[in-house]
Amino acid sequence: MTRAFVDVLAAQEMVALTTQTTQLVEQVLQGVGARVVAGVASPIEETRADVALATARVDSNRASRLLDASRARLAAYWGATEARFQSATGDLSLVPELPLATELRTRVAENPDLARWAVEISQRQAALAVARSNRVPDMTMTVGYRRFSDIDATALVIGASIALPVFDRSRGSIEEARSQLAKAYEERRAAEVRVSATLAEGYRALSSAHAEATALRTAVLPRSRQTFEAVSEGYRAGKFEYLDILDAQRTLIGAGGQYLRALTDYHKAVADVERLIGAPLNESAKLPASTGKE
């Protein structure tokens, strides 16, 4: 369900991004139109700007449809046939520092697939103890009086008997219980190896998405925005061609989309790792579970 929730947040952000992109392209088109009217730009440039705007609108419509689909998938988790909430509440841009991989490995014992083996092994140890207890032979005690007529006397007689385990019928039960216990230990070790390997893979995906999102936010996006603004200003002043502003525009839009994908990958990787360690990765980084107002 967490991954579906992240998909809704990402789809909402994509709708916002494509809306901003459309507005951006419209502004460029207005600038191109002004230059064409002034006779300093070719009408072909205006045609290219029209195509770019049409493409942006197509992308915006596609983002809206994807949002509707993701909202429906999330609503299906609580049995709703349609999404009745207006929006999901959460901030994908929350990307705190990652804990060390060694720290996560120490917390992997909380994984549900491993925690259940503690109960399973305890039960099988108890079964072995019961089987062993059944092997202890029963002792029979007898007490009575005996008359000795030849000496005209009576004596107290106490007797005890122990069944010798010549044929140990409990041996099979003990061996079976011992075998089941050994099997449980082996299966737990196999589960530990499997979970540890999956955790290592999940952590690699998590750290990769974290590094990508951080780099895009701190370096790529600001520089792309600065470049676009500078080229736009230069284009209006006649210092750049339309292809220059088009290239800067595409770079900025592409960086925004790449950043959103990195954030989405990061939060999905967080959900995967949290499932493996059976606990929140970082309380401050956890997305709110609210789905907004009806």
Secondary structure by P-SEA (a helix, b strand, c coil): caaaaaaaaaaaaaaaaaaaaaaaaaaaaaaaaaaaaaccccaaaaaaaaaaaaaaaaaaaaaaaaaaaaaaaaaaccccccccccbbbbbcccccccccaaaaaaaccccaaaaaaaaaaaaaaaaaaaaaaaabbbbbbbbbccccccccbbbbbbbbbbbbcccccaaaaaaaaaaaaaaaaaaaaaaaaaaaaaaaaaaaaaaaaaaaaaaaaccaaaaaaaaaaaaaaaaaaccccaaaaaaaaaaaaaaaaaaaaaaaaaaaaaaaaaaaaccccccccccccccccc
